């Protein structure tokens, strides 16, 4: 069967483009992964490039594996040697191959976010820094943000004593990482960028090798990632960038949607192809998404369409409280399930994690199985992180983060004072904690010495063992298995540790052909894979998640909840450049997750962060054409609803009106209309007679106090 069979005209044009840099604007559900993988297969099949001459970059290990699987299905070639992976994964591969040139130890380890934070805390303590003034998490963010902009400590802004101190901490952190032979995630990319920038011979080698560079989710690249791609692009190579500016929702992670416009200019792009035919959603859903996103000014522009027909109208539900909203959602999910729709085909989306509690309560009370997508992942679980720390120490005794994590786990009577003395000795000798142990005497020295001896024995015994055998041996000898066998809730943790052995065996099997079966490679794999695999997949459970987590997913039916001003769009968007446009892109992503049925809901009042909020409907509802929607409740509803069985005591206790407002002729929570500011909700009242005034939330117009005598309000 031809590679090009069943491609639509735009997909075909993208796949068979001549050797010029190109931008593919791929709308939601338009088959971008198919275009990317078919493009790679077509280039190889037609002799334009060898498999080794392709560099393909995406943002998740899952997406990279899917690309390789699809390529293998299309061509009778081995994909083992192809450079297809995430930015971090490819940078790790580059640095492993050229560790000397990069100034790294051969067995350098990768710190995940938690281990990085632990190292930051140690650096702050060693420098006698006040953590109230320089919170560790803020320091961690400062370091990562600078690295993602390509700035070392000496280049960071330092215009006063406070900012200079931040830069000094950054410098000390970098020195400690170098001393321990560890790198954080941001360092992988920065160190790789610096290596290519400074080493002309190496840079020209890879520029000559990678004639075709393909980038997935281009709208999510940050500035340094874009600069890294430009470095790898030589005179004879081209970039095939696939992305959707309307789905750029990760500015908080450093994503720069402006890279797409910069790419057009920098590479003199002549080929901009729009993939607008959607293979996921019905027409009404796409028309709603198109109408909504058209309100954004900073767009490259495209319009999704489908041949699948208009489908059902969007359903909008207005609840009196968030308790009613959750109760309605649970009943609707049960009805869909009775009609034959599997629960796993239903997605419930919300803007903020704080919204999930009341939804979970209603679902639990109704006996509806659900799964919070993006919960604690395998490699992030405590017992797995303990096991990985032991493995890291077996690989390198210089790893102080791993040392501190497990030196007293399971408990060995090594207290905080002993560790403080050890850290002081390590600083004085400018060496690792492991190497500083012989300098301590007494009980502390004996206990620490026994631990170091155990690690040395494990390292010796690991020689000649296969990777899964190393893991199994470590679990038995370290005391982890014995510890969890007697723990009250240890059964699940023991299963997870056994699964780590399985993970090592699978990794060894998959990597057999490329010879990357050693412990260091597995530890790098574990760090890079952290967060990719989720527990509980496969069971028929309702899927709950934030809209950010829903990116890349799709469901037959989708509920988007909490569509209220200040919540979605989020109130913080008012204070950020491009904030409202990013919120609208987030809503666009939420809408386009649905295949056939879409529910949008909001509540007149909601308990959030311990406070009752009186709300007006999100502006996003007004931006959807009225002809596309069906209201499940009257457009404005004021009458008290029957108390539902699942309503919480808190909901029942919320007064329908407050005396001080009633005395003024109005009711707290009442919808009103003002000639200038439009529709709003009364949230407070004060004063009497001519001094009386009302506080009204006018949504996008903000919160305003109006003198009642001159307000000229009318009931909505």
BALOVO-765077 format. One line per field, with one value per residue (C-alpha): chain; x, y, z. Coordinates in steps of 0.25 Angstrom, whole numbers. Layout:
REM residues N
chain c(A, ...) $
east c(X, ...) $
north c(Y, ...) $
up c(Z, ...) $
REM end
This chain:
REM residues 716
chain c(A, A, A, A, A, A, A, A, A, A, A, A, A, A, A, A, A, A, A, A, A, A, A, A, A, A, A, A, A, A, A, A, A, A, A, A, A, A, A, A, A, A, A, A, A, A, A, A, A, A, A, A, A, A, A, A, A, A, A, A, A, A, A, A, A, A, A, A, A, A, A, A, A, A, A, A, A, A, A, A, A, A, A, A, A, A, A, A, A, A, A, A, A, A, A, A, A, A, A, A, A, A, A, A, A, A, A, A, A, A, A, A, A, A, A, A, A, A, A, A, A, A, A, A, A, A, A, A, A, A, A, A, A, A, A, A, A, A, A, A, A, A, A, A, A, A, A, A, A, A, A, A, A, A, A, A, A, A, A, A, A, A, A, A, A, A, A, A, A, A, A, A, A, A, A, A, A, A, A, A, A, A, A, A, A, A, A, A, A, A, A, A, A, A, A, A, A, A, A, A, A, A, A, A, A, A, A, A, A, A, A, A, A, A, A, A, A, A, A, A, A, A, A, A, A, A, A, A, A, A, A, A, A, A, A, A, A, A, A, A, A, A, A, A, A, A, A, A, A, A, A, A, A, A, A, A, A, A, A, A, A, A, A, A, A, A, A, A, A, A, A, A, A, A, A, A, A, A, A, A, A, A, A, A, A, A, A, A, A, A, A, A, A, A, A, A, A, A, A, A, A, A, A, A, A, A, A, A, A, A, A, A, A, A, A, A, A, A, A, A, A, A, A, A, A, A, A, A, A, A, A, A, A, A, A, A, A, A, A, A, A, A, A, A, A, A, A, A, A, A, A, A, A, A, A, A, A, A, A, A, A, A, A, A, A, A, A, A, A, A, A, A, A, A, A, A, A, A, A, A, A, A, A, A, A, A, A, A, A, A, A, A, A, A, A, A, A, A, A, A, A, A, A, A, A, A, A, A, A, A, A, A, A, A, A, A, A, A, A, A, A, A, A, A, A, A, A, A, A, A, A, A, A, A, A, A, A, A, A, A, A, A, A, A, A, A, A, A, A, A, A, A, A, A, A, A, A, A, A, A, A, A, A, A, A, A, A, A, A, A, A, A, A, A, A, A, A, A, A, A, A, A, A, A, A, A, A, A, A, A, A, A, A, A, A, A, A, A, A, A, A, A, A, A, A, A, A, A, A, A, A, A, A, A, A, A, A, A, A, A, A, A, A, A, A, A, A, A, A, A, A, A, A, A, A, A, A, A, A, A, A, A, A, A, A, A, A, A, A, A, A, A, A, A, A, A, A, A, A, A, A, A, A, A, A, A, A, A, A, A, A, A, A, A, A, A, A, A, A, A, A, A, A, A, A, A, A, A, A, A, A, A, A, A, A, A, A, A, A, A, A, A, A, A, A, A, A, A, A, A, A, A, A, A, A, A, A, A, A, A, A, A, A, A, A, A, A, A, A, A, A, A, A, A, A, A, A, A, A, A, A, A, A, A, A, A, A, A, A, A, A, A, A, A, A, A, A, A, A, A, A, A, A, A, A, A, A, A, A, A, A, A, A, A, A, A, A, A, A, A, A, A, A, A, A, A, A, A, A, A, A, A, A, A, A, A, A, A, A, A, A, A, A, A, A, A, A, A, A, A, A, A, A, A, A, A) $
east c(0, 5, 10, 2, -11, -23, -16, -25, -19, -13, -7, -1, 5, 12, 17, 23, 29, 42, 55, 51, 48, 33, 22, 10, -1, -8, -21, -27, -31, -25, -15, -2, 5, 1, 7, 20, 22, 18, 27, 39, 36, 34, 48, 54, 47, 50, 65, 64, 71, 76, 69, 82, 80, 67, 65, 51, 47, 34, 30, 27, 33, 19, 18, 33, 30, 17, 25, 35, 24, 17, 30, 33, 19, 21, 36, 44, 55, 61, 58, 67, 78, 69, 69, 54, 51, 48, 57, 63, 64, 72, 81, 84, 88, 97, 103, 106, 113, 122, 122, 137, 135, 123, 131, 123, 126, 123, 113, 106, 92, 79, 72, 57, 50, 49, 64, 67, 59, 67, 80, 76, 72, 86, 93, 84, 88, 103, 102, 95, 84, 71, 60, 49, 55, 60, 50, 56, 45, 46, 61, 59, 49, 60, 71, 62, 56, 70, 75, 63, 67, 81, 87, 98, 99, 110, 99, 87, 82, 89, 84, 83, 87, 75, 77, 92, 90, 81, 92, 102, 92, 91, 106, 108, 97, 104, 117, 111, 104, 118, 124, 114, 113, 98, 90, 76, 66, 69, 83, 82, 78, 87, 99, 96, 94, 107, 114, 109, 112, 126, 131, 131, 135, 124, 114, 118, 117, 103, 99, 104, 97, 83, 79, 64, 60, 45, 38, 25, 17, 25, 17, 21, 36, 43, 54, 66, 60, 58, 72, 77, 69, 75, 89, 87, 82, 94, 94, 89, 78, 63, 53, 39, 32, 18, 9, -3, -2, -17, -13, -1, -5, 9, 14, 16, 26, 33, 27, 28, 17, 25, 35, 26, 26, 41, 43, 35, 45, 58, 57, 50, 39, 31, 23, 12, 2, -11, -17, -31, -39, -43, -45, -49, -61, -75, -77, -85, -73, -63, -71, -72, -57, -54, -64, -57, -43, -46, -46, -31, -23, -10, -12, -6, -20, -28, -42, -45, -56, -61, -69, -75, -88, -93, -96, -103, -103, -94, -101, -100, -104, -105, -105, -109, -96, -84, -91, -103, -93, -86, -99, -104, -91, -92, -106, -103, -91, -100, -110, -99, -94, -108, -109, -96, -85, -73, -69, -54, -60, -65, -55, -58, -49, -47, -38, -32, -29, -36, -49, -48, -52, -67, -67, -60, -70, -82, -76, -72, -86, -92, -83, -77, -63, -54, -39, -32, -23, -9, -8, 4, 12, 21, 34, 30, 25, 33, 37, 42, 50, 56, 60, 65, 74, 81, 83, 89, 99, 103, 105, 113, 117, 118, 103, 100, 85, 83, 92, 84, 71, 74, 86, 75, 64, 61, 65, 80, 81, 88, 82, 82, 94, 103, 99, 102, 116, 118, 113, 123, 134, 131, 131, 144, 150, 143, 138, 126, 118, 122, 137, 136, 131, 145, 147, 137, 139, 130, 117, 113, 125, 123, 108, 112, 123, 114, 105, 116, 122, 108, 107, 122, 118, 105, 114, 124, 113, 106, 118, 114, 99, 88, 81, 68, 77, 84, 71, 66, 78, 78, 64, 67, 81, 77, 66, 55, 47, 48, 44, 31, 28, 25, 19, 4, 1, 13, 6, 4, 18, 24, 16, 22, 37, 34, 29, 42, 49, 40, 43, 58, 55, 47, 57, 68, 60, 57, 71, 78, 81, 87, 95, 90, 86, 95, 91, 94, 85, 74, 75, 74, 62, 55, 58, 53, 41, 36, 22, 19, 12, -1, -7, -21, -22, -31, -42, -55, -54, -59, -46, -45, -33, -29, -31, -15, -15, -25, -16, -14, -26, -40, -53, -67, -73, -67, -71, -64, -68, -67, -68, -69, -62, -49, -49, -49, -43, -35, -34, -19, -20, -24, -10, -2, 3, -5, -12, -27, -23, -16, -28, -36, -26, -28, -43, -41, -33, -44, -55, -47, -45, -60, -64, -79, -84, -80, -85, -82, -86, -84, -90, -96, -88, -76, -67, -53, -41, -50, -58, -72, -71, -83, -80, -85, -84, -71, -69, -65, -80, -84, -74, -80, -92, -106, -110, -100, -104, -116, -118, -122, -127, -133, -123, -124, -129, -132, -143, -137, -135, -140, -129, -122, -118, -104, -104, -94, -98, -90, -98, -111, -106, -104, -114, -123, -122, -116, -124, -115, -117, -132, -134, -128, -138, -128, -122, -108, -105, -116, -113, -114, -112, -105, -107, -91, -85, -95, -99, -93, -96, -98, -87, -88, -96, -94, -100, -114, -122, -115, -101, -105, -97, -95, -83, -85, -76, -77, -68, -59, -62, -57, -63, -70, -76, -88, -96, -111, -117, -110, -107, -120, -120, -130, -132, -127) $
north c(0, 14, 23, 34, 27, 33, 46, 58, 69, 78, 66, 61, 74, 75, 61, 63, 77, 80, 81, 95, 99, 99, 102, 93, 99, 87, 89, 80, 66, 69, 57, 64, 52, 44, 55, 56, 41, 39, 51, 44, 30, 37, 44, 31, 23, 33, 34, 48, 44, 32, 28, 33, 47, 50, 57, 58, 65, 64, 68, 54, 41, 35, 43, 39, 25, 26, 32, 21, 11, 17, 18, 4, 0, 8, 4, -9, -2, -2, 11, 8, 17, 29, 41, 43, 48, 59, 71, 66, 52, 56, 66, 54, 46, 56, 59, 44, 43, 55, 56, 60, 72, 76, 76, 65, 52, 39, 35, 48, 46, 54, 61, 61, 73, 68, 64, 78, 85, 76, 81, 95, 94, 89, 100, 110, 104, 103, 118, 122, 128, 132, 123, 132, 143, 133, 122, 109, 107, 122, 120, 107, 114, 126, 116, 108, 121, 127, 114, 113, 127, 122, 130, 125, 131, 142, 146, 147, 161, 167, 181, 181, 173, 164, 160, 159, 149, 141, 141, 136, 125, 121, 120, 112, 103, 101, 98, 87, 81, 80, 75, 63, 60, 63, 71, 76, 76, 91, 88, 77, 86, 98, 89, 83, 97, 102, 90, 92, 107, 106, 93, 97, 83, 76, 86, 84, 69, 69, 80, 71, 59, 64, 69, 68, 73, 71, 78, 74, 84, 95, 105, 100, 102, 112, 122, 113, 101, 109, 114, 100, 96, 107, 103, 89, 95, 95, 101, 88, 84, 89, 89, 84, 90, 86, 93, 101, 115, 114, 102, 110, 108, 107, 121, 118, 107, 117, 113, 125, 125, 136, 125, 122, 136, 137, 123, 129, 141, 134, 123, 131, 121, 120, 108, 110, 99, 99, 86, 90, 77, 71, 56, 57, 66, 69, 82, 90, 87, 92, 104, 108, 107, 115, 126, 126, 127, 137, 147, 146, 156, 150, 138, 132, 128, 116, 110, 96, 88, 74, 65, 58, 67, 77, 67, 71, 86, 89, 88, 99, 97, 108, 103, 111, 106, 97, 86, 86, 87, 74, 67, 70, 65, 52, 50, 53, 44, 32, 35, 35, 22, 16, 20, 11, 21, 16, 24, 25, 32, 43, 55, 65, 77, 89, 101, 99, 87, 93, 90, 75, 73, 75, 68, 56, 56, 56, 45, 36, 38, 34, 22, 26, 21, 32, 35, 48, 48, 53, 47, 42, 35, 22, 28, 39, 30, 30, 16, 16, 29, 22, 10, 19, 27, 14, 10, 24, 22, 9, 16, 28, 30, 45, 47, 54, 56, 41, 39, 48, 42, 28, 29, 27, 20, 9, 15, 13, 22, 33, 46, 61, 64, 53, 58, 72, 68, 60, 71, 81, 71, 69, 84, 86, 75, 79, 65, 57, 52, 38, 41, 50, 38, 33, 47, 44, 36, 31, 25, 34, 30, 15, 16, 24, 15, 3, 10, 13, -1, -7, 2, -2, -16, -14, -8, -20, -30, -23, -26, -36, -36, -33, -20, -26, -34, -22, -16, -28, -30, -16, -17, -29, -24, -10, -14, -7, -20, -24, -10, -10, -24, -21, -7, -6, -1, -7, -17, -6, -1, -15, -17, -4, -8, -21, -13, -6, -19, -21, -7, -10, -23, -17, -6, -16, -23, -11, -5, -18, -15, -1, -6, 4, -6, -1, 4, 19, 18, 12, 23, 34, 27, 27, 42, 45, 36, 41, 46, 39, 26, 27, 17, 11, 12, 2, 2, 8, 20, 35, 43, 56, 66, 81, 86, 87, 72, 69, 75, 63, 55, 53, 48, 45, 54, 65, 74, 87, 92, 105, 114, 127, 140, 140, 125, 122, 132, 132, 145, 145, 147, 161, 164, 157, 160, 152, 146, 147, 141, 130, 127, 127, 117, 108, 109, 105, 93, 89, 90, 82, 70, 66, 57, 57, 63, 76, 81, 95, 98, 109, 112, 125, 124, 115, 111, 113, 114, 115, 126, 127, 134, 140, 139, 144, 134, 134, 143, 131, 126, 139, 137, 124, 127, 125, 116, 106, 104, 98, 103, 92, 103, 117, 127, 134, 126, 132, 123, 113, 99, 87, 83, 71, 59, 61, 76, 78, 84, 97, 99, 97, 107, 118, 129, 132, 147, 156, 166, 177, 175, 173, 186, 193, 185, 175, 162, 157, 148, 155, 157, 171, 180, 193, 203, 205, 192, 182, 169, 167, 160, 167, 162, 172, 184, 195, 207, 213, 223, 233, 226, 212, 206, 192, 184, 177, 168, 172, 161, 166, 181, 177, 179, 192, 199, 207, 218, 212, 226, 227, 213, 212, 197, 187, 172, 163) $
up c(0, -4, 8, 2, 1, 8, 11, 8, -1, 9, 17, 3, 0, 14, 13, -1, 1, -6, 2, 8, 22, 24, 35, 36, 44, 49, 55, 66, 61, 47, 47, 50, 55, 43, 34, 42, 42, 28, 24, 31, 24, 10, 12, 15, 4, -7, -3, 1, 14, 22, 35, 42, 36, 42, 55, 60, 73, 81, 95, 102, 102, 98, 86, 82, 83, 75, 64, 64, 64, 52, 44, 47, 42, 29, 25, 27, 35, 49, 56, 67, 62, 59, 67, 70, 84, 94, 95, 108, 103, 91, 99, 109, 97, 91, 105, 108, 94, 97, 112, 112, 102, 111, 124, 130, 137, 129, 139, 141, 147, 144, 156, 155, 161, 175, 176, 170, 181, 191, 186, 186, 200, 203, 196, 203, 217, 213, 210, 222, 214, 221, 214, 218, 209, 198, 198, 192, 182, 177, 176, 168, 159, 157, 153, 143, 137, 135, 129, 120, 115, 112, 124, 133, 147, 142, 132, 141, 145, 157, 159, 174, 187, 186, 171, 173, 184, 175, 165, 176, 180, 165, 164, 176, 172, 158, 166, 175, 163, 156, 168, 170, 155, 154, 144, 145, 133, 129, 130, 119, 109, 113, 114, 100, 94, 100, 95, 80, 81, 86, 78, 63, 59, 67, 62, 47, 49, 54, 44, 33, 38, 41, 28, 32, 45, 49, 61, 67, 75, 71, 78, 91, 89, 98, 94, 97, 90, 77, 78, 80, 67, 59, 64, 58, 45, 35, 20, 15, 25, 26, 38, 36, 48, 52, 61, 65, 71, 75, 85, 91, 106, 113, 115, 130, 126, 117, 104, 94, 83, 76, 72, 60, 54, 57, 50, 37, 37, 41, 31, 20, 20, 7, 10, 20, 20, 28, 32, 35, 32, 46, 48, 62, 65, 59, 52, 63, 73, 62, 59, 74, 75, 62, 67, 81, 76, 65, 77, 78, 71, 70, 61, 49, 45, 41, 41, 45, 37, 36, 27, 39, 39, 49, 61, 74, 79, 91, 104, 115, 129, 139, 154, 166, 174, 171, 179, 169, 157, 162, 165, 151, 145, 153, 148, 134, 134, 139, 128, 117, 123, 123, 108, 105, 106, 114, 125, 120, 108, 116, 121, 132, 130, 140, 140, 154, 162, 174, 167, 167, 181, 181, 167, 174, 186, 177, 168, 180, 187, 174, 173, 159, 157, 154, 152, 154, 141, 145, 159, 165, 154, 156, 156, 166, 176, 189, 190, 175, 177, 189, 180, 169, 180, 183, 169, 167, 178, 172, 159, 165, 180, 177, 177, 189, 187, 186, 198, 207, 202, 207, 217, 228, 220, 225, 238, 243, 255, 247, 252, 247, 255, 249, 235, 238, 243, 230, 221, 228, 226, 211, 210, 217, 208, 195, 193, 193, 205, 202, 202, 214, 223, 228, 234, 244, 257, 268, 267, 255, 247, 250, 245, 233, 230, 230, 220, 211, 212, 208, 196, 192, 193, 185, 174, 174, 174, 163, 153, 143, 147, 137, 139, 145, 154, 159, 163, 170, 177, 182, 187, 196, 201, 204, 213, 205, 203, 218, 222, 214, 217, 231, 228, 231, 216, 210, 200, 189, 191, 190, 177, 171, 175, 167, 156, 156, 153, 142, 137, 137, 129, 119, 117, 115, 105, 97, 97, 94, 79, 83, 94, 105, 115, 126, 140, 136, 124, 132, 142, 131, 125, 139, 140, 126, 127, 141, 139, 126, 131, 139, 149, 146, 131, 124, 135, 131, 140, 137, 134, 142, 139, 137, 123, 123, 125, 114, 103, 93, 98, 93, 98, 92, 102, 110, 122, 123, 137, 145, 133, 142, 141, 150, 149, 134, 129, 142, 149, 148, 133, 135, 140, 129, 115, 106, 118, 113, 99, 106, 114, 101, 95, 107, 105, 90, 95, 104, 93, 83, 92, 90, 78, 78, 91, 99, 112, 118, 132, 142, 156, 161, 174, 177, 190, 186, 195, 207, 202, 195, 181, 174, 159, 146, 134, 126, 114, 106, 107, 100, 89, 85, 75, 81, 69, 73, 88, 95, 109, 119, 129, 127, 122, 136, 147, 161, 167, 178, 172, 180, 190, 183, 191, 189, 193, 204, 217, 213, 201, 208, 219, 208, 211, 199, 203, 214, 222, 220, 205, 206, 213, 201, 192, 186, 189, 190, 178, 170, 155, 151, 139, 138, 126, 125, 131, 126, 134, 148, 161, 175, 184, 196, 201, 212, 217, 219, 212, 202, 207, 203, 192, 186, 182, 168, 161, 146, 141, 130, 135, 149, 163, 166, 177, 173, 180, 180, 179, 165, 161, 152, 153, 147, 150, 140) $
REM end
